[in-house]
Amino acid sequence: MRYGNVTGDIYDRCVCKKLEGRRKGVESGAGYGEDCAVFSLEHAPLCVAAAQAQSVYEGADCGEYGVYAAVNQAVAFGTSPVAGVLLHILLPAGCGEDAFKRIVTDAQIAASECGTAIADVKASVTPAVNRPVLTASALGNVRRAPGREETPQEGAQIVMTKWAGLEGSAMLAARHRRRLLERYPAFLLDEAAGFRRSLSVVSDAAAAWKTGTNTLCAAAEGGIFRALWTLAWREGIGVEVEWKKIPIRQETVEICNCLDVNPYELAANGSLLCITEHGETLLRELHREKIHAAIIGVVTKGRNRVIVNGEERRFLEPARPDAVYQVLEQGNGM
């Protein structure tokens, strides 16, 4: 299998078909594209858990990325607020205390940005890993049912918040700074590295729920293309997206050109995809909250997932490896 998330078909065969029977109290779980499990406790509201493993970035920087990913998945599912985040950290032999401390500190900063806190940390040193690996689980109550019983109708609009490849741009700007400085000024790389301050979609999701938008998908590993494919696969719909309408920062374009990777397949935490019949209303609410957003496409009849670029039409592919992996395989670059 390739790096990154497995495809929906493999997930179906290896997970869903093996976990068909559910214990009492497990309302929802083991669904490709959901990344959340819902539990019902006696005399208590529904509780949601969203787990994310973050190992794509070598070194001690996995803390904040893992927290943002877990919280983003939880709030896109309908969790409000996120009560806390649990961390499980695997450290390689020889990992220093300062690196461990940085992971926890970065994770706490990210949790604070998301309006929650780190509830517990479990850590161990193991020969099974050669870089720090963090699993973050976001916990909270489902504010209301996500409303996915009804399939989005043909003609519904697809709204995307912020810009493509935010997370990956921040990662690469830091990791390959020396190489990138040979072509670009320091201020451009500093701006890209600062994208990590925009990785929470808590406010994005709140605006969507406020306008009655129930079908949300938090972009993550694999980029905005994978998020679009996953959303369409999960909902059983077709989509048609206009390539030129997908928001992207120039810093991301420049970094990806230099490192020869596809910015639309670059880690995309920080962006939220929403399907709504009231796109302009949602845009006004997002803009009121000072969140950049755009209508990038529509739901179509059938199940084709198409990207349109002028006269060219191409089909989205499932679960391509995140472009970050391509760069990591080239060597350290520091």
C-alpha positions, 0 to 999 in steps of 0.5 A: 500500500502507498503512504497516507490514508488507505482508499475507501475500498481497502478501508471497507474490506479491512475495517467496516466488514470486520466491525459490522457488529456494534456494541451497545452504546456505539452509535456510529463509527468505522466509516471512511471519511467520517474520522469520528465515532459517536457514543451514547451514554445512559442519561447523557448527550451523545459523545463524539471522539475524533482521533488523528495520527500525526507523523507526516512531519519529522521531528518535534513539530507533530503536536499542533498539527495532530491537535488541529486535525482531531479538533477539526474533524470533531467540529465538522461532525457537529461537536460543540464545544470540544471538551478536551484532547487526549494525546498519545505520543510515541518517541524514538530511542534517543529523543531528548526531553526538550523535543518531548516538551516542545510537542506538548507545548505546541499541542497546548497552544493549538488546543488553546487556539481551538478553544479547548485544552489538553486533558491528558498525555500518555507518552512512551519511548519505543524502538517501533518508531524512528520519529515522534508519532502523536495520536490526538483524540478530541472529545465532546458532545454532539451539539446536534445530529449532523443531518446526513440522513438526506443526500445533498441535492443536485445543484447544491453549492460547495463552499470552501473556507480559507485556502488550499494547502495551508498546513502543507505550506507551513510544514514545507516552509519550515522544513525546507527553508534553506533550499527555498531561500535560494529562490525566495525572500525570507518574508515569503517563507515567514508568511507561509510558516505563519499559516499554522496560525490559521489551521483551526476550523472551529469558527468556520464550522460554527458559521456553517451550522449557524446558517443551517449547513449540515454537510461538512468535511474538514480537509486534511491529509491528501489535500483539497482534492482528497477532501472533495473526493472523500466528501463526495464518496461519503455522501454518495454524490457527484461533484463538479468543481471549477479549478480556478475558483479553488482559493490558494495563496501565492506563497503556496504556489511558489513553494510547490513550484520550487519543490515540484509538488501539487498544491491541491494534493498538499496537507490542507488542515485549515480548510472546511468544505460545506455543501449548502443550498444557500451558498451566498448566505453562508459566504456572508456569514463567513465573511462577517467572521473574517473567514475567507471563503468561496463557492467552488462547485456544485453537486451533480447527478450521478457519482462523477467527481470532476474538476473543470479547468476551462475546456479540460475535465479531469476526474478526481482520484481516491486517496493519492499520497499527500504531496508532503510525503514526496518531499520528505522522501527527497531527504531532510533539506534543512 
